[in-house]
Amino acid sequence: MATHHKHDHAHTHRPPVTLTHPTSSGNPLITPKVTVSEDAIRARAYQLWESAGRPGGDGVAYWFEAERELTGR
């Protein structure tokens, strides 16, 4: 039977990041919005951390890097 573990994280949950993409018309009133979930950012940050060799520390830099990659900011 699979066991689910609840993870206690020191950080508070952040709302999804909303990024507005410019449209060909350039009209901000009809600009679609893309939302990146915290789970997507967490998964990408984990990939970045693993590819860096799982270094010690709190991993905040990987979180911000993942957020930048996924939102284009």
C-alpha positions in Angstrom: 0.0 0.0 0.0 1.4 3.4 -1.0 2.1 5.8 1.8 1.6 9.5 1.3 3.9 11.8 3.3 2.9 15.3 4.2 5.8 17.6 3.8 6.3 20.4 6.3 7.8 23.3 4.4 9.2 26.4 6.1 7.8 28.6 3.3 4.3 29.8 3.1 2.3 28.9 0.0 2.5 31.5 -2.7 -0.3 32.3 -5.1 0.1 31.2 -8.7 2.2 33.6 -10.8 0.2 35.3 -13.5 2.0 36.4 -16.6 0.4 38.6 -19.3 1.7 37.9 -22.8 1.5 40.6 -25.4 -0.8 39.9 -28.3 -0.2 40.8 -32.0 -2.6 43.7 -31.6 -0.7 45.1 -28.6 -4.1 45.8 -26.9 -3.6 45.0 -23.1 -7.4 44.7 -22.7 -7.5 41.5 -24.8 -4.2 40.0 -23.6 -4.5 36.4 -22.5 -3.1 35.4 -19.1 -1.0 32.3 -18.4 -0.9 31.0 -14.8 2.1 29.0 -13.5 1.2 26.9 -10.5 3.4 26.6 -7.4 3.6 22.9 -8.1 5.1 23.5 -11.6 7.6 25.9 -10.1 8.5 23.4 -7.4 9.0 20.6 -9.9 11.2 22.7 -12.1 13.2 23.9 -9.1 13.7 20.3 -8.0 15.0 19.4 -11.5 17.4 22.3 -11.4 18.6 21.3 -7.9 19.1 17.7 -9.0 21.0 18.7 -12.1 23.3 20.9 -10.0 24.3 17.8 -7.9 21.9 18.3 -5.0 24.0 20.9 -3.2 23.2 21.9 0.4 21.3 25.0 1.3 17.7 26.1 1.2 17.3 26.0 -2.6 15.8 29.5 -2.9 18.0 30.3 -5.9 16.6 27.3 -7.7 13.0 28.4 -6.9 13.6 31.8 -8.3 15.4 30.4 -11.4 12.5 28.0 -12.0 10.0 30.9 -11.6 11.9 33.0 -14.1 12.1 30.2 -16.6 8.4 29.4 -16.4 7.1 32.9 -16.4 9.6 34.5 -18.7 10.5 37.2 -16.2 
